[in-house]
Amino acid sequence: MDIAAARARHAELSTQLHHQNRLYYALDAPEISDADYDRLFRELLELEKAFPQLTTDDSPSRRIGAPPLDKFTQIRHQQPMLSLDNALNEDEIRAFDARVKRQLETSDELEYVCEMKLDGVAVELVYRHGRLVVGSTRGDGVTGEEITANLRTIRSLPLQLEAPYPALLEVRGEIYFDTAAFRTMNEERTTEGLPTFANPRNAAAGSLRQLDPAITAKRPLRIFCYGIGALDGVTPTRHDTLLNLLNDWGLPINLAGMRKTVGVAGAIDYFRELIENRDALAFEIDGMVIKVNDLNLQRQLGATSRAPRWAIAAKFPPRQAETTVSDILLQVGRTGAITPVAVLQSVKISGVTVSRASLHNWDEIARLDVRIGDRVLVERAGDVIPDVVKVLTDRRDGSERPLPEPATCPACAAPVKRFNDEVVPRCQGLACPAQLKERIKHFVSRKAMDIDGLGGRYIDQLLELQLVTSVADLYTLQRDDLFRFERMGETLADKLLAAIAASKKRPLPRFLFALGIRNVGAHLAKVLARQFGSLERLSTATEEELTTIHEIGPQVAASVVSFFRNPDNRAILQRLAQAGVAAQEEAPRAGGPLFGKTFVFTGTLSQLGRTEAQQKVERCGARASGSVSKKTDYVVAGTEAGSKLDKALQLGLTVMTEEEFLVFIEGLEDST
């Protein structure tokens, strides 16, 4: 390749990589897989190695991530948050070891620390005198986005370190989702008609970039810390010693996923082990990081403009396979939401046979331009349902068929409507059998009424035999009804009837969750149960009363009121009560020095996160509200407080600064 052709290809690669960087880091909407990105990036590096004159200051090889978004305050890292060079196979891991030895001029086997490479979002946390003062994203590696308020909502992240702590600590970590929590969150978003997240990494990035920390607080984010930027007063000499120090100070460290080896052979053994066992982990990893353990040797090796020479990311091979979309099925959920699922020609990915993949909604179908008959790339991430990540349009022969958005329900032929604020169409049929099946499955599930043994096979037979028309009919079933099932004996029938009877006395939060009130998941069911104490009191609540509760917004309030005003729902609740279903009431919150008082927090709290402040007043018997009214007792105003503070002053309410609130609440906490 001559210089002219190299320059043209370099420009093309640079444009693509800059675009993909922005999609991945800033907009959380990647268009290509990690493997495809790595291939383009390596081609760019090879061009720059062959033609050094092509390397410029704005080359993707000199960048780490993407610029911070304008809507967040920009924070400059004291030490750059470098990226890592990649090794894509075992030979490249050995080449890294040889390169390090050559640079250190030694033939001795080196000690390495191997750590799981989480597929999450890198952040920096600054602790001064043990207290978390600033948190930021990686950004472009030099300047990140200030997201302190959002990071404070992560329960596993300490706001105060355990003594004896250093005067200054800048620690780096990775924000991630547990796979099960990610799957549950996506299921709830589908039920609520919201767009689902493509993968846990995108979900974590989107959660951290919320302007409202209350939204971040509802997301079950977690963090593992893996290194530092700066550290005062302590001088560890080994990386594993540093990790243990961070652990002693109370920071979450994945010590169970760390392995120390002497020589590269042990690192490769662990790499193979992780590839084999990655699906058994509770979170997503996309590789393993290998680091020289000796910190003095790390300093001697130094870094390039974008990556340290003493570490490398050994990337796992992509869990992708090529197959054909044989059909696209339409599934109807318990709220009528209709979602498309791709039926695939069976293909093995990481030893697991895959025959279906999620298409999420019609916006996603349009983005991918996926059609029945297409050849596609399917990617599997942990135990999350596989996704179609790319359509191989150059393989089309003209026989492929697009799938239009349905006008009628595939289960009952009732009209379908797509509301303006939702990404899924919904069946409007009141007697839709598919909705009834999903409502029953939800009602009997473990987190709801927990009717052990009543699985999908028996629910199908209940519907086929027309034994149930609502969940209330479950409590009128007799032994003779169950004997009509296939393979149902006396012992099994008695066991199932006993499980149904036992479910009549479930706690109120689980009963509320079981009812399937739109927008009310397991967590909000607990919030409502704690606030109202009984189903009767909740059923008469107004939207105004509901929106005064922390975490209950207008959409949830409208759903709750609409549910209890629906005559069909009231009839089912009455039949459940007649059958002896009586949810155990929650003891109303009582006692405490602030019992009966209402607090509103507004503006930015610099020393406390919003969630922590609300928890403090709730522990003292008060409740935290999201809106100011005449019934509000105290308003705590942080910096940049807006309309809520103005309204509080107009109403003559008691207003406190954050400093005044801290003095006030600490005195009360000491007395409880």
MARLO-569185 format. One record per residue: x, y, z of N, C-alpha, C in turn. Coordinates in pm, whole numbers, plus 50000, padded with zeros to 5 digits. Example, Ala and Ser with C-alpha at 12.3 -4.5 7.8 and 13.67 -1.06 7.14 Angstrom:
<vomis>
513194943150780512304955050780513204967050780 512854977550708513674989450714512905000350787 
</vomis>
This chain:
<vomis>
500864988050000500005000050000500895012450000 500635021949905501425034149903500855044250002 501565055450021501185065150122499815071450093 499495073549967498215079649933497055070549972 497175057749940496125048249977496035046750128 497215046650195497235045350341496565057350406 496835069350353496245081550410494715081350394 494235076750278492795076150254492135066050349 492775054350364492195044250454492265048850599 493345055650636493475060850773492375070950802 492095079650707491035089550726489675082650741 489455072250659488185064950667488035058050802 489115051350848489075044550978488895054451091 489585065851084489475075951189488045080951201 487405083551088486025088251089485105077851153 485285065251112484445054651169484655053251319 485905053251362486205051151504485745062851589 485915075151541485405086751615483885085651631 483215081751523481755080251527481355069351626 482005057851619481665046951710482025050151854 483105057651875483445062152011482315070352070 481785079651993480705088152044479455079852072 479115070651980477945062352002478095053952129 479295048652151479535039452263479645046752396 480495057152401480795063652528479855074952565 479405082652467478595094452498477105091852486 476705083852387475275082052362474775068352405 475675059252443475295045852489474455038552386 474795040252258474015034052151474945028252045 475755018152079476715012851982476025006351863 476655007851747476115001951625476864989451583 478064987551637478844975751601479284968551728 479674955951713480114948151828481514952451872 481884948451995483234951252045484284944951954 483984932951904484964926051819485204933951689 484124939351631484274947251509485044960051536 484764966451651485484978651687486974975651703 487294964751774488704961151796489414958651663 488704952451568489314949751438489664962651366 488744972551367489014985351304490164992651373 490174992051507491204999251582492584993251557 492654980151550493944973651526494454976851385 493524977551288493934981151153494514995351152 493905004451228494415018151237495825018151297 496035010551406497345010051470498405004451375 498024994351296498974988551202499364998551093 498375006451048498675016850949499635027251007 499405031351130500255041551192501655036151221 501735023051245503055017051265503835016851134 503125013851024503775013450893504055027350838 503175037050871503315050850821503185060350941 504255062251018504195070551139503695084651113 503905089950991503495103550962501975105150965 501205094150966499745094950971499245097551113 500075095251213499665096951351499615111851387 498415116551419498225130551457497635131251597 497615143451653497095145051789495625141351802 494875142351691493445139051698493155125051647 494175116751630493955102951588493225095251697 492335085851660491685077451761492675069951849 493895067651798494895060651879495365069051997 495125082251993495535091152101494395094252196 493235088352170492055091652250491635079652335 491005082652447490475072152534489035075952562 488105068752503486705071852527486235083152439 485445092352498484845103352423484735115552512 484595127552454484475139552536483255138852627 483315145452742482155145452832480985153052770 479775149452814478605156452767478525170352829 477995179952752477955193752799477055195652920 476075186552939475115188653046475695185753185 476915180153193477565177653321478775186853337 479085190153463480295197653492481505189153457 482515195353398483705187853358484735187953470 485325176153494486325174153599487615169253534 488725175553565490015171153510490655161353607 491005149553558491645139453642493075143753674 493475141853802494835145453842495845136853767 495535124153751496335114953669495425109653558 495875109353432495005104653323494475090553350 493215088353312492625075053319492885068253185 493985060953178494395054853052493535042853017 493525039652889492865027652841493865016152852 493505004652798494394993052798494554987952655 495754983552622495934976452496495294962652509 494904956952396494194944152396495064932852344 494854921052403495384908452349494184899952313 494124895452187492934888552140493084873352139 494264868352177494454853852182495664850952271 495924838252293496994834352384498364838352332 498564837952201499854842152145500134856852175 499114865052172499314879252201499544881652350 499014872852436499334873652579500814870452600 501304860152532502724856552543503604867752486 503124874252379503894885352321503994896952419 502934899352494502964909752597504014906552702 504034894052749505024889852849506444891752796 506684887752671508014889152611508394903752598 507414912152563507684926552547508064932952681 507364929252787507664934752920509054930352965 509374917652947510704912752986511794919952908 511554922052780512554928852697512774943152747 511704950052781511824963852828512504964552964 512314954053046512954953753178514334947253173 514694942253056515994935753036516204924353135 515214915353140515294903953230514754891653161 515234880053202514694867353154513954859953265 513944865953385513254859753499511734860253478 511054850053534509594850053527509044861353615 508094868553561507514879953632506254875753708 505984882953816504764880553893503664889653839 502534883453804501394890853750500194889453843 499344899653841498024898753903496994898653791 496124888653791495084887453688493734890653752 492984899353687491694903653739490624902353632 489404899353673488284898953579488054912953521 487844913453391487564926253326486054928053313 485464935753401484034937853399483624945953277 482464942553222481934949953108480994960753162 481614971653211480844982253274481344995953234 481255005453326481605019453301482675023653402 483805028653353484895032853441484595046353505 484895047453635484695059953708485895062453798 486035075053841487035078653941486325084554062 486785080654180486225085254307487325092254386 487045104254433488025111754511487555112454655 488365106954745488095107454889489105116754955 488615126255031489475135055111489145132855258 490185129555334490015126555476488905116255497 488865106455407487945095355421486555097455367 486205109555324484845112455277484825114055125 483845107755061483695109054916483295123354882 484115130254804483825144254771483505146254623 484105138254535483875139854392483895126254325 482995124354230482995112454146482825116654002 483505109853911483435113853770483585101853679 483145103453555483355093253453484765094453396 485175084653318486475085253252486495096653150 485385098653077485355108952973486375105752865 487225115652833488245113352730489575108752790 489565105352918490775100752986491475111753061 491305124153017491895135753084490815143453159 489655145053095488545152353153487305143653151 486625142753266485415134553276484215142753316 483085135853332481825142153371481625140353521 481305151153590481095150753736479725144753766 479695133153830478445125953857478375121854004 478905130154092478995126754235477645122954293 476615131054266475295128554324474755114954281 475005111054157474525098154110475305086654175 476625088254186477425077654246477085075554393 476695086154461476325084754602475135075554622 474335073354518473145064954532473485050054528 474705046554493475085032354483475375026954623 474565017654665474615013354805475925006554843 476554999854749477794992754781479005002054787 478825014654751479925024254750479955031954881 481035031154960481065038255088481185053455069 480395060955143480535075455144481635079755240 481975071055335483045073655432483905061155442 485215062655427486125051355435486315046755578 486745034255592487085028855724488465033955764 488605038255888489895042955940490825030955964 492145033155961492835045755928492955047455777 492405058255726492375060655582493365071755546 493755072555418494705082955375494035096655367 494835107055369494285120655357493665122855220 494255116855116493725118054981493805104454912 492705100554849492675088254770491845090754645 492465088754530491745088854403491725074454353 490555068454357490425054254326489615052454198 489995042454119489295039553994488465026754013 487295026653952486415015153963485565013253840 484795002553839483924999153727482494997453780 481575005353723480165004353759479514993853670 478694985153730478114974253651476764970153709 476074961553637474834955253682475074940353701 474504934553806474394920053810473484915753695 473774904353637472994899753522471524897953557 471234892053673469844889653713469104902853733 469774912653795469144925753817468874932753685 469794931353591469604937353458468404931053388 468294917853396467174911053330465844915353392 465784916053525464544920253592464174934453554 465164943453548464894957253511464334958253370 464884950653277464384950853140462964945353131 462674934953210461314929453211460314939953261 460704947353365459814957753417459644969053316 460714972653245460614983253145459714978953029 459784966252991458894961252886457444962252930 457164958353055455814959053107455294973453108 456194982853137455794996853146455795003853011 456134996552904456145002652771457345011352745 458425009352822459635017252805460645009552722 461565016452653462585009252575463505001452667 463864989452625464764981352706466214984752671 467124981252762468544983552740469134971852661 470054974952572470644964552488471524955052567 472224960052668473124951652746473414958552879 473994951252977474234957253109475144969453104 476124969453015477034980853007476304993652966 475444992752864474665004352822473745009052933 473144999453004472245003053113472975010553223 474195005953255474985012653359475355026853316 475785028353191476165041553141474975051053141 473825046253094472635054753093472185058453232 472335049353328471925052153466472805062853529 474105062553499475025072253559474865086153501 474315087153379474205100153313472815106353332 472085102053431470785108253460471005121553530 470285131853485470385144853553469685144353688 468725135453705468015133953832468575121853906 469295123754017469865112354091468815102654141 467565107254157466515098154204466295086854105 466495089453976466355078953875467505069053889 468715074253907469875065453927469675056554049 469095062354155468925054954280468015042854262 467115043254164466205031954141466875020654064 468035023154010468745012953931469705005354021 469684992054019470524984154111471984983454066 472644994954063474044995654021474974990154129 476104984954085477134980154176478494985154127 479514983454210480854988154171481914978754227 482974976754148484214970754196485334980654167 486204982954264487364991754244488584983154209 489494988854127490604980654077491954987854075 492005000654112493285007754107493145021954158 494245029654148494245043254201494825052854098 494525065654121495165076354047496175083554134 495785085954261496675092654356496405087254495 497445087354580497335082154715498365089154802 497895095754909498795103054999499055095055126 500325094755168500665089455299500865074555306 500565067155200500735052755200501505048955073 502475040155086503305036654969503415021554954 502335014754909502445000354884503424997854770 504024986054771505004982754667504484972354569 503294966954596502744956554509501264959454483 500814955554366499424958154329498454950254416 498764937654448497854929854531497764935554672 498874941254722498834948054853497924960154846 498004967754737497144979454719495674975454720 495314964754649493924960254646493434956454785 494284950054862493894946454999493734958755087 494564969055064494394981555138493044988055105 492704988554976491424994254936490274986455001 490424973355006489404965055070489294968255219 490434970255286490424973655429489744987055454 489844996255359489205009355375487715008955344 487194997155308485764995655287485304996355144 486244997255049485864998154909485604984154852 484614982454765484314969254708485414964954611 486064953854641487144948554557486784934154522 486964930454397486664916754354487854907654384 488134905854513489274897654552489074883154510 487824878454509487564864554469487894862254323 487844872854242488144871454100489584874554065 490434876854166491834880354143492704867754159 493704866454073494644855254086496064860254060 496964856454148498374860154134499124848254074 499934851053971500684840353906502144844653889 503024834953886504424837253852504634831453713 504874840353619505034835953481503734836953403 503864837953272502714840153186501864827453171 502434815653194501674803253177500494802753273 500724806953397499634807153495498544816953457 498934828353397497944838153352497084832153240 497704824853149496954818753038496014807853091 496474800353191495594790253252494344796753310 494514808053378493364814953438492464820653329 493064825653221492304830753107491384819853051 491914807853033491114796752983490004793253082 490334793453209489354790053313488184800053313 488504812853298487454822953297486554821653174 487144818653058486334816652937485334805252959 485804794653024484954782953045483844785853146 484134794153247483194796053358482494809553358 482694817853256482154831453260480634831753271 479934821953214478484821953217477934818853356 478774813553444478324810453580478444822453673 479084833153627479274844953711477974852853723 477874860853828476664868953851476684881853770 477794884553700477914896953624478674894053496 478614903753403479244901953273480734905753278 481584897153226482984900853203483284898153056 484144906552998484484904652857485964901652837 486634898452948488044895052936488704894553072 490034895053070490844894553192491964904853179 492234912153285493314922053284494544915853353 495674916553286496934911453340497814923253374 498284924053500499084935353546500374930453611 501474937153581502714934653655502464938253801 502764929053892502404931154033503284941454103 504554941954068505514950854134505274965254087 504904974154180504594987954143505834995654098 506994992154151508224998754105508504995053959 508264982353924508434978353785507394985153695 506184987153747505164994553671505665008553635 506225015353736506735028953710507885028653611 508735018353620509865017153528509385014853384 508315007153368507785004253235507055016253176 506365024053260505705036153213504495033353124 504185043053036502995042052953503195049052820 502385045252722502325052652597501335064152617 500975070752509500035081952522498635077452559 498335064452541496975059952567496875047952660 497975040752687497865028552764499135025652841 499025019652961500225015653035500905003752967 502245003352980502994992152921503004979953013 502584981753138502674971053237501374963153252 500394965753167499114958653177498554956453038 497714946253028497034943552900495684937152930 494714939852843493394933752854493334921752761 493264909852817493104897752737491614896052710 491194899052587489774899252553489284885352516 488074882152562487464869452526487004869752380 486974858352314486394858152179484914861652187 484374868552086482964872652092482044860552094 480974861552175479994850652181478924853552076 479324852151952478434855051840478404843151745 477334842651670477224832351567476304837651457 476504832251338475664836051224474564825751207 473344830451183472224821451162471154828551081 469994822051063468904827550983467684830151070 467014841251045465744844251112464644836651037 464164825651098463134817551033461764823951041 461514831051150460214837351170460354847951278 459344856251292459274865851402457924864151469 457954859751596456734857651673456364870151751 455074871751775454594883051855454104877651989 454714882452098454324878252232453484889152298 452434884952367451544894452435451744893052585 452134903952651452374903852795451104906252875 451234906053008450054907253094449394920953088 450134931153043449534944453028449134947152883 449224936752799448854938552659450004942752570 451184944852627452334948952546452704937752449 452864941352322453204931652218454654933652179 455464923052196456894924052168457294913352067 458194916651974458624907051872459824898851920 459814885951885460924876951918461314869551791 462614869551761463104862751641463234847751666 462634839751578462824825251580463994822151486 465014815551540466264813551465466454798951428 467164796751320467704783451297468694780651410 468504769651481469294766951601470794767951572 471504774551664472944776451649473564776051788 474784770851798475464770051927476344782251947 476204788652064477054799852103477594796752242 478904795852254479564792352381478984779652441 478714769752356478244756852405476764756152435 476034767052415474594767352443473834768452311 472814760252293472004760852172471014772352182 471054781252084470204793152081469224791751965 467934793551994466924792551889466014804751885 466164813851981465364826151982466244837852024 465844849551981466594861652017465634873352029 465984882652117465134894252140465294904452028 464154910251988464164921551894463634934151961 463184932952085462784944152172461504951152126 461504958152014460334965751970460514969551823 459514976451767459584979551624460574990651591 460894998951688461965008651665463295001451645 463504990751721464734982951708464734975251576 463574969951537463474962951408463824972451294 463314984851303463594994751199465074998451198 465684999851318467105003651325467974992951261 467674980151291468454969151236468044965951092 466814969751054466224965850926466204950650913 465754943751020465724929251021464424924250957 464544913750877463404908050807463404892850823 462234886950808462124872350811462894866750692 463804857250720464654851650616466054857350612 466304868050690467634874350691468684865350755 469924866350707471084860950778471534871750876 471744867751000472034877551105473174872551194 473774882051267474704878751374473944879651506 474074869051585473404868451715474464868151823 474264875951927475224876852037474554872652166 475264864752244474744860052372475574865952484 474904871952582475584878152696475064871752824 475864862852886475454856453010474154848852990 473234850053091471964843153076470874852653028 471284864452979470334873452918469934867952782 468664869352743468204864152615469074869852504 469484861552408470374866352301469734877652221 470614885752159470174897052078470654895351935 469844899951841470304901551703471084914651699 472364914151667473194926151671473504931851533 473324923651428473634928751294472924920351189 472404927051088471804920250973472824920050860 473044908350802474004907050692473274910050561 473064922750536472234926950421472814922750287 474144920850282474754916850154474454902350119 473834895150213473484881050189472034879450143 471314890250125469904889350088469744884749942 468674877149917468384872649780467034877649730 466354886049808465074891649767463864884449823 464074873049888462944865549944462594869850087 463394878450146463184882750285461924891350296 461214889750411459944896850430460004905650554 459704918650543459634927250662458404924050745 458474927250874457344924950964456734938351002 455534941450955454914954250991454424953951136 454284965651193453704966651327452254962151320 451804953551415450454947751403449344958051428 448244956051357447054964351378446084957551472 446184944151482445314936551572446154926951656 445614922751767446334914051860446474900051801 447654893951806447834880451752447124869751834 446724873151957446084863152043444574863752040 444014875952022442554877152031441944885551919 442774891051830442334899151716441704912451756 441834916351882441324929351924442214940451868 441714952751859442534963751808443784965951892 444824970851827446094973751893446334988851887 446844994451997447115008852000448515011152056 449225020651994450545024552044450435038852096 450605040352228450485053552289451725061852260 451555074952263452605084152218453915082552294 453845079752423455055079452506455625065452521 455175055752441455625042052457456265036852329 457055026252343457745020652227457145007352184 456105002752255455454990152217453974992552195 453354985652098451904986152083451244977352189 449984980152222449284972452326447924967652275 447604955252310446284949752281445254956752369 444104960452308443054967252383441914957652421 442114944552399441044934952428440964931552576 439774933252635439574930452777439604915452806 439264907052707439194892652728440354885452660 441474892152640442604886152568443174874452648 443154862252592443654850552668445154851252695 445914857452605447364858352627447664867152748 446914878152762447114886752879446744879353007 445654871653003445234864253121446294854153162 446854847053064447904837453096449094844253164 449544855553109450694862453168450354868353304 449094873053322448704878353454448734867453559 448264855453521448284844353617449724840253648 450564839353545451974835953567452624845853662 452314858653644452884868853732452314867453874 451024865153885450364864354015450934852954100 451224841454039451664829754115453174829154130 453914838654071455374838054072455944839454212 457204835954226457824835254359457834848554431 458094859654359458144872654424456744878054457 455714871454400454334875954423453664866454524 452654858654482451934850054576452644836754601 453634833554522454494821954543453674809054558 452874805854455452104793354455452984782654390 453684775554473454674765854427453994754554349 454534751354233454024740254152453074744254042 452554756554045451604760953942452394767753830 452994759653747453834764753639453074766653509 453834770053405453234773353276452394762053217 452824749453236452094738153178450694736953238 450604738753371449294737853436448434750153406 449074761753394448304773753361447684772353222 448424766553128447874764152994446634755253002 446694744953086445564735853097444384742353167 444654751053264443564758553328442784766653225 443534772753133442894781153031442194772552927 442824761652884442214752852783440914746752835 440884743152964439684737153024438684747653071 439034760553051438174771753090437794771153238 438794767753321438584767253466438824780653533 439504789953464439774803053523439504813953420 438934824753467438774836853386439474848753450 439974846853575440744857153645441544850153753 442434857253818443254851253923442404846854042 441254853154061440384849354173439894835054160 439764830054037439274816454017440254805954067 441504809554087442474799954141442044794854278 441354803454354440994800054492439664792554502 439054789654387437824781654387438064767854327 439294764854289439604751854229439404740554330 438864729154282438634717354363439504705854313 439594695354393440394683654354439934678054220 438614677354202438094671654078438504679853956 438634693253976439094701753866440514697953826 441344695853926442754692853897442924678953837 442024669653869442124656253812441864656253662 441354667253606441164668353462442474671353390 443514674853469444814677753410445484664753367 446374665953269447194654453230448184651353342 448334638353371449334633653468449164640353605 447954641253653447694647053784447164636153877 447934632753980447514622854079447024629454206 446584621454301446024626754425447074634454505 448264628754518449304635354598449664648954539 449844649454408450204661954343449074672054352 447834667454337446684676454347446584682454486 446764674254589446694679254726447814689154754 448974686454701450104695554722449844709154657 449264709054536448964721554466447874729354537 446834722554585445764729254658446284735254789 447224728154854447824733254978448644745854951 449354746154836450134757954801449224769854772 448094767354707447134778154680446584783454812 446224774554903445684778855033446704786755113 447974782455108449024789355183449244803555133 448944805855006449194819154948448184829554993 447134825455065446104834855107446614844855211 447724842155273448224850755382449604856355348 449774861655230451054867655192451144882055244 452364887055266452524901055309451964910755204 451524922255250450904932055162451794936055043 453114938455059453914942354942453864931854831 453894919054867453864908654766452494907754699 451424909854778450084909754720449914921254621 450404933054658450314944554567451094941854439 452274936154451453064932854333452344922554248 451704912754313451004902154240449844907654158 449214918354203448074923954132448444929353994 449734931953973450164936253840449744950353805 449684959153904449354973153878450434978853788 450034985053680450994990053583451945000153647 453224998953616454305007653666454685004953811 454044995053876454364992054016455094978654021 456414979354035457224967354051457334963454196 458214953954225458354948854361458784959754459 459694968554415460174979054506459084989054539 458384994054437457335004054463456174997854540 455944984854523454914978154604455264979054752 456544977554785456984978954925456804993254974 457115003054888456955017054925455495020054958 454585015454872453155017954893452635010755017 453074998455036452624990855154453104997455283 454345002055283454885008555402454155021555432 453755028755327453125041855346451665040655390 450905031255328449475030755355449075019655452 449885009255462449624999155563448594988755528 447584992255447446534982655413446054985055271 445474974555213444924975655078443754985455077 442964985355181441784994155187442205008855182 443215012455260443645026455261444265030355127 445055021355068445655024354938444595025954830 443545017754835442525017854729441745030954722 441775038854829441045051654830441965063654815 443265061154794444225072254783443995080054654 444245093054660444145101654542445515103254479 445525108054355446805110454288447635120654365 446985130754422447715140954498448385134854620 447675126054690448265119454807449445110754766 449285103654658450325094354615451595101654572 451465112854503452655119954454453415127154564 452845127854685453615133654796454625123654851 454535111054809455435100554858456705100454774 457825100054843459105099054772459105086654684 459535088054560459645077554458458355075254381 457255081154422455995079454349455755092054265 455865090754134455645101954044454245101753986 453925111553901452575112553844452155100253767 453075093953692452725082353612452315070553700 453085067953805452755056953897451455060053970 451305072554017450085076354090448845074254003 448925078253876447795076653785447475061853765 448515053453755448295039053737447595032953857 448015036753978447415031154100445945035254111 445675047954093444285052754103443425046153995 443935045353873443175039153764442875024553794 443825017453852443625003253884442475001353981 442465009154088441445007154191440085013054152 440055021754052438775027054004438135017953899 438905008853843438394999853740437404990053802 436134989653755435134980853817435484966153806 436134961953695436534947953682437564944253789 438524953253813439534950653916438914950154054 437964959154080437304959154212436534946154232 435914941154126435174928554137436104916954170 437294916854106438264906154132438774907054276 439044919254324439504920954462438444916254561 437174918954529436094914554616436014899354619 436154892954504436114878354498437314872254572 438494878654562439664873854637439414874554787 438814885554832438504887054974437504876355019 436474873754936435474863654970436094849754978 437164847454899437854834454900438824833255017 438944843955097439824843455213441224848555189 441454854855074442774860655047442854873955122 443654874255227443764886155312445234889355331 445734898755255447154902455265447464907555404 448584902955459448994907555593449384922255586 448714930155669448934944555664450304948255718 450834959255665452094964755713451834973355836 452684971955936452554980856051452844995056006 451915004556028452175018155983453385023856054 454125031855982455315038056038454905046956154 455465044456271455075052256389456295054456477 456185064256562457265067156654458375075056590 459405078156668460515085956617460315100756644 461385108156661461285122356695460635130956587 460565125956463459965133756354458685127256301 458065118856383456865111656337455795121656291 455255119056171454185127456117454665139456039 455985141956037456515153655966456855150055821 456805160155735457115158355593458255167455551 459245161555483460415168955435460415169055282 460905179955225461165180855082462605185355064 463355178154980464745181754951464805187254809 465475198554793465565204754661466975210154638 467375211054513468735215554482469755204354500 471025207854490472125198254502472675198254643 472705186654706473285185054839474735180554822 475685188654867477095185854841477685175654937 477145174655058477715165455157476935152455169 475665152755136474835140855141474225138555003 474045126154967473235123354850471775125254886 470925127954786469505129754811468905117554881 469275105654833468725093354892469135091855037 470395094655068470875093355206470145103055298 469915115355251469195125155333467765120555360 467125115255257465745110455274465695098755371 466685089955363466715078655455466905083155599 467665093755620467895098955755466575103555818 465765111055743464515115955803463515104555820 463535094855729462615083555742462965075155864 464265073855895464655066356015464185073356141 463955086456133463465093956248461945095056248 461265087856159459815087456161459125096556062 459865105055992459255114355897459135107655761 458535114855666458485109955529459045120455436 459685115955330460255125055230459295125955113 458985138055073458045140454964458765146654846 458165145154728458765150854609458205164354570 457175169054642456555181854607456255189954732 456245203054716455985212454826454495215754830 453915215154949452515219054968452365225155107 451135229355141450885235055274451155224855385 451105211955349451315201455449452795198555473 453685204655394455125202655412455595209555539 456405202555618456905208355743458275214755726 459165208355649460525213655633460945212355486 461645222355437462265221955305463765223755324 464555214155272466015214955280466515218955142 467145230755135467545236455006469055235554988 469475228154886470885227754849471195238754749 472335237654685472705247754585471815246354462 471595257354394470785257854272469365252954295 468825255254417467425251954443466545261254359 465465255854307464645263554214463245266154261 462255261454181460855264954204460325259754337 460825248354384460355243054512460715252454627 461915258154621462315267754724461455280354715 461185285054594460335296954578458955294554637 458395282854611457055279754663457085278754815 458145272854870458255271555015458295285255082 459025294655022459115308155079457765315255069 457055313154957455725319154941454745314055046 454875301155079453965295155178454415297455322 455585303355340456085306155474456555293755548 457045283655475457475271155537458875272555597 459225263355685460555263155745461565258155642 462555266255611463575262755512464935261755582 465665250955553466995249055611468025247555501 469225252155526470355249155438470805234955467 471665229455381472175216055405472935215255537 473735225655566474525225755691473595225955812 472545234055806471575234555917470865221155933 470545214855822469875201855829470785191355893 472085191355857473005181455914473095182756066 473185194956115473235197156260471925192456323 470805195956259469475192556309469265177456316 469575170456206469275156156200470255148056283 471515152356292472485144856372472115145056519 471575156256565471115156956704469965147456731 469055146256634467915137156650468355122656640 469285119756548469775105956533470475101356660 471185110456725471875106856849470885103256960 469675109056952468695106857059467845094457035 467925088656913467085076956883467805063956917 
</vomis>
